[in-house]
């Protein structure tokens, strides 16, 4: 006895929805993009594959508070925590900032256990 087409399609799509396992990447790059309106942090491996990302809006900051140095700290902690779940131990930090100045997102990255150059 054959199964209806809708059940066969459902079985095929379920097998594709499995989560990916840990990537076991030991070193990567933390890309910090600070704009006047938001702060974005993405952590990639050396070849550019994203291991984790976060933004101030994702962390619950609204309006003008998204672009503050305080908002950058929990954002970078969240992104580094995601990447450390994939085995990240060392990271290089690259910052794109509209204005020169201090680099507050690197502080929580160091506190989370990642070794920065």
NUSEMI-892436 format. One record per residue (C-alpha): chain; residue number from 1; x, y negated, z; residue in one letter. Coordinates in steps of 0.5 Angstrom, whole numbers. Layout:
N
KOLNU mol seq     x     y     z type
KOLNU   A NUM     X     Y     Z    A
...
//
This chain:
117
KOLNU mol seq     x     y     z type
KOLNU   A   1     0     0     0    X
KOLNU   A   2     3    -7    -2    X
KOLNU   A   3     3   -13     2    X
KOLNU   A   4    -1   -19     0    X
KOLNU   A   5     4   -25    -3    X
KOLNU   A   6     3   -30     2    X
KOLNU   A   7     5   -25     7    X
KOLNU   A   8    11   -23     3    X
KOLNU   A   9    13   -31     2    X
KOLNU   A  10    12   -32     9    X
KOLNU   A  11    17   -26    11    X
KOLNU   A  12    22   -29     6    X
KOLNU   A  13    22   -36     9    X
KOLNU   A  14    23   -34    16    X
KOLNU   A  15    29   -30    14    X
KOLNU   A  16    32   -37    11    X
KOLNU   A  17    30   -41    18    X
KOLNU   A  18    36   -38    22    X
KOLNU   A  19    40   -43    26    X
KOLNU   A  20    47   -43    24    X
KOLNU   A  21    52   -40    29    X
KOLNU   A  22    58   -44    32    X
KOLNU   A  23    63   -46    27    X
KOLNU   A  24    69   -46    32    X
KOLNU   A  25    73   -52    30    X
KOLNU   A  26    78   -54    34    X
KOLNU   A  27    80   -61    31    X
KOLNU   A  28    76   -66    28    X
KOLNU   A  29    74   -74    26    X
KOLNU   A  30    69   -78    30    X
KOLNU   A  31    66   -84    26    X
KOLNU   A  32    64   -90    29    X
KOLNU   A  33    60   -95    25    X
KOLNU   A  34    58  -101    29    X
KOLNU   A  35    53  -106    26    X
KOLNU   A  36    50  -112    28    X
KOLNU   A  37    43  -108    29    X
KOLNU   A  38    45  -101    31    X
KOLNU   A  39    51   -96    33    X
KOLNU   A  40    52   -89    29    X
KOLNU   A  41    57   -84    31    X
KOLNU   A  42    58   -78    27    X
KOLNU   A  43    63   -72    29    X
KOLNU   A  44    66   -68    23    X
KOLNU   A  45    71   -63    22    X
KOLNU   A  46    77   -65    18    X
KOLNU   A  47    74   -63    11    X
KOLNU   A  48    68   -68    12    X
KOLNU   A  49    62   -63    15    X
KOLNU   A  50    58   -66    20    X
KOLNU   A  51    58   -62    27    X
KOLNU   A  52    54   -67    31    X
KOLNU   A  53    51   -74    30    X
KOLNU   A  54    47   -79    34    X
KOLNU   A  55    45   -86    34    X
KOLNU   A  56    43   -92    39    X
KOLNU   A  57    35   -91    36    X
KOLNU   A  58    36   -83    37    X
KOLNU   A  59    38   -85    45    X
KOLNU   A  60    32   -89    46    X
KOLNU   A  61    35   -96    45    X
KOLNU   A  62    30  -101    42    X
KOLNU   A  63    31  -108    39    X
KOLNU   A  64    38  -112    40    X
KOLNU   A  65    40  -107    45    X
KOLNU   A  66    42  -102    40    X
KOLNU   A  67    48  -106    38    X
KOLNU   A  68    51  -107    45    X
KOLNU   A  69    57  -103    48    X
KOLNU   A  70    53  -100    53    X
KOLNU   A  71    49   -97    48    X
KOLNU   A  72    55   -94    44    X
KOLNU   A  73    57   -90    50    X
KOLNU   A  74    51   -85    51    X
KOLNU   A  75    51   -85    43    X
KOLNU   A  76    58   -82    43    X
KOLNU   A  77    57   -78    49    X
KOLNU   A  78    51   -74    46    X
KOLNU   A  79    55   -74    39    X
KOLNU   A  80    61   -71    42    X
KOLNU   A  81    57   -66    46    X
KOLNU   A  82    54   -63    40    X
KOLNU   A  83    61   -62    37    X
KOLNU   A  84    64   -59    43    X
KOLNU   A  85    58   -54    42    X
KOLNU   A  86    62   -52    36    X
KOLNU   A  87    69   -51    39    X
KOLNU   A  88    71   -58    38    X
KOLNU   A  89    78   -60    42    X
KOLNU   A  90    81   -66    39    X
KOLNU   A  91    79   -71    35    X
KOLNU   A  92    81   -77    31    X
KOLNU   A  93    77   -84    32    X
KOLNU   A  94    75   -88    26    X
KOLNU   A  95    71   -94    28    X
KOLNU   A  96    68   -99    23    X
KOLNU   A  97    66  -105    26    X
KOLNU   A  98    63  -112    24    X
KOLNU   A  99    68  -116    28    X
KOLNU   A 100    75  -114    31    X
KOLNU   A 101    75  -113    39    X
KOLNU   A 102    75  -107    44    X
KOLNU   A 103    73  -100    42    X
KOLNU   A 104    68   -98    48    X
KOLNU   A 105    66   -91    44    X
KOLNU   A 106    72   -88    45    X
KOLNU   A 107    72   -88    53    X
KOLNU   A 108    66   -83    54    X
KOLNU   A 109    70   -79    48    X
KOLNU   A 110    76   -78    53    X
KOLNU   A 111    71   -77    59    X
KOLNU   A 112    67   -71    56    X
KOLNU   A 113    74   -67    55    X
KOLNU   A 114    76   -69    48    X
KOLNU   A 115    83   -70    47    X
KOLNU   A 116    84   -77    43    X
KOLNU   A 117    91   -79    40    X
//
